[in-house]
Amino acid sequence: MSSARDITAAVNPPRATFLDWPLGHTSGRPGEASLNRTILRAALEAFGRIDLPGTIVDLGVPWADDDDWKDRVMRPRPKVAGDAAVVDDRVERWPTPQYQSGADATAAAARHAGQDCAVCAGIDY
Amino acid sequence: MADRQPPVRYIDRTRQQYEALGYESYAWVHESDPPAFTPLRKPIAESRLGLVASGGVYAAGQTAFTFKDDTTYRAIPTDVDTAELRATHFAYDLTDARADINCVFPLDGLRGLVVEGAVGELAPAFLTCMGGIYSARRVREELAPAIVQRCLDDGVEALLLVPV
């Protein structure tokens, strides 16, 4: 499943479906279980049907009534109107675990202190 | 009629963004060889389905991913309570994924498809990792082989990839 058609075409996987939605919604919209299941069903039907390697099937479900959201994707904004310098709004690539909450960090620390985690693979504790 | 645009060209926009910021272009992977293609041995409705998602999903109690070339993965038991799932990532808006993890990790929907008979069964665990790993070599040499081995160990017969 993909929401970035050009990147998927560059990677060239054996089978793919494309949903023309903003990144962060590769497999659904929040709270729309029925629509999400319909999309999954379509993706898996394509999985069984594609017989030409490299095929990308467009699932054809629009995100909104118009495509204005695409105008706001990765468009550099000037720091000052008319100035050449642009705002760098990328997130810092921190080299430490980035928890959704402090409670998650505490829970992970407690579990790993007991060395009973069998599901975090490939990590040196 | 609504004004429709072609799909966003993320590779071009990344290049434009990097140029505007004064950085060199990112070297995207381009696979020109035909992809390996393994026909399904049996219908999805009779297969054990695995899932690999690169949206930075972890379960409460697991170690979260870092934002810098993290090539580890997490195994999320497919009987997990989805309220226990979290999302962390540096390259997409997390708002909707944190409101409903199914936006990037479709566990509830796939459970439903098992019930309705469209999927045979789910693997004992779905696997998650980070996207945005800048080293394609490390993905190829570290992350991908570990994921493939885990899928083979878990008897996965068809694998759904959900990148972000």
Interface residues (C-beta under 8 A of the other chain):
Chain A: M1 S2 S3 A4 R5 D6 I7 T8 A10 V11 N12 P13 P14 R15 F18 D20 P22 L23 G24 H25 T26 S27 G28 R29 P30 G31 A33 N36 R37 I39 L40 R41 A43 L44 F47 G48 D51 P53 G54 P62 D65 D66 D67 D68 K70 V73 M74 R75 P76 V86 D88 R90 V91 E92 R93 W94 P95 T96 P97 Q98 Y99 Q100 S101 A103 D104 A105 A107 A108 R111 H112 C117 V119 C120 A121 G122 I123
Chain B: A2 D3 R4 Q5 P7 V8 R9 Y10 I11 D12 R13 T14 Q16 Q17 A20 L21 W28 V29 H30 E31 S32 D33 P34 P35 A36 F37 T38 P39 L40 P43 I44 L49 A53 G55 Y58 A59 A60 G61 Q62 T63 A64 F65 T66 F67 K68 T71 T72 Y73 R74 A75 I76 P77 R86 A87 T88 F90 A91 Y92 D93 L94 T95 D96 A97 R98 A99 D100 N102 C103 V104 F105 P106 D108 G109 L110 G112 L113 A118 V119 A125 E142 A146 R150 A158 L160 L161 V162 P163 V164
